[in-house]
Amino acid sequence: FPQLKEEENEKVVNSSFVCDVNVEDGQVFPAGAEFVKSWRVKNNGNCSWPEDTRLTFVAGDRMPAFDGAALSYSVGTVTVGEEVDVSAYDLKAPDVSGKYVSYWRLSDGYKPFGTSKWCE
């Protein structure tokens, strides 16, 4: 099938991963240790992210620090080309040793965008 050409003025909300900010992949925590995971991301779309942009848990092991821990966190507006740190709070290393992976994505309030971010 031929590739469809995007409309010249179609808004594309997108993000790209820049780096892990504070917890590297594969980091080992003591059982029950509470932590925050942060990623640096860049708005590589062609429009600003809307005010209601959120970082949202989408799959894997949530690793909540307490019952009722949030499943998403506010990010807000980010302009084209801007880099911003986004964070998943209220995380806690499980009490049983093993490999755990938590997957997160940005959402514009209607649908996820950009690549998945993970905490492993």
N, C-alpha and C positions, 0 to 999 in steps of 0.2 A: 504494500500500500504506500502511496506517496505520503510524505510527511506534510501535515497541514501547517500552513504558515500562520503564526500568531498574529492577531490584529495588532496594528502599530500602537494603539492606545490601550490595549488590554493591560489591566493591573495584575502584576505577578507578585504575590507575597511569598517571600522565600528567605531561607537562612542557610548559612554554612557554618560548620564547626571550625573554630580557630584553635582552641587548646583546652585541656583540663586546667582548671585554676588551682584547685587545692587538693584533690584526691586523685591520684593516678590510678589507672586501670590495674586491677590485681592487688591493690593495697590490702594488707591484712589488718583487721581490727580485733581487739580483744572482744570476746563474747559480751554482748550487751552495751558496747560503747556507742554513745550517741554522736552523730556527726551531721554535717551539712555538705552536700556535693554541689560544686559550682563548675559551670562550663562557660567559656568565652565563645560567643557566636557573633556572626556578622550578618547584617541585613544585605543580602546580595540580590534582592528583588529589584523591581523598578518603582516601588512605592513604599511609603512609610507603613510600618506595622500599626494596626489600629490600637487605640487606647486599651481595649479589652483583651489584648494579647496575653496569653498565659502559658506557663510551662506546666505540662500535664502528664501525669503518670499514665502510660498506655499498656504496659505488659510486664511480665516477669514477676520478680519478688519486690513487693512494695517496701518492705523493711520499715514499718512505721515505729516511731519511738513510743507511741501510745495509741490506744483505741480512739478512733475518730480523727487521726492525723489527716491533714488536708491531702487531696489527690491532685491539686493544682495550685500554682502560685503566680501572682500577678507579675507581669513583665512591663506592660505599658507600651507607649509609642516609641518606636526606634526608627530613625530616618535612614534613607538609603545610604549604604556605605558605612554606617556607624557600627562599631563593635560594642557589645554590652555583655556583662556577666549575668548569667541566669542561674538560679539556685533552687535546689530541692532541699527543703528544711525537714526537720522532724524525722530524720532517719536514725535507725538503730541497727547495729550488727546483730544478727540472729544469735540465739543462745547455743545453737548446735553448729559445730564446725562444718564447713563445706563451701562450695562456690555458689554465690548468689548474684543474680544480675537483675537490675531494675532499669526499665526502659522508659524514656521520657521524650515528649515532642512538644514543639511550640504549636499553639492553636490561635487562630485569629478570631475566635468566638463562634465560628461555624464549622471549621474543619482544620485538621492538623496540616502543618507545612514544614518544609525543610527536612533534614535528615534526623533520624533518631539519635538521641544522646543516651548514654548508659552509664550506670554505676555498677562496677563489678568488683 
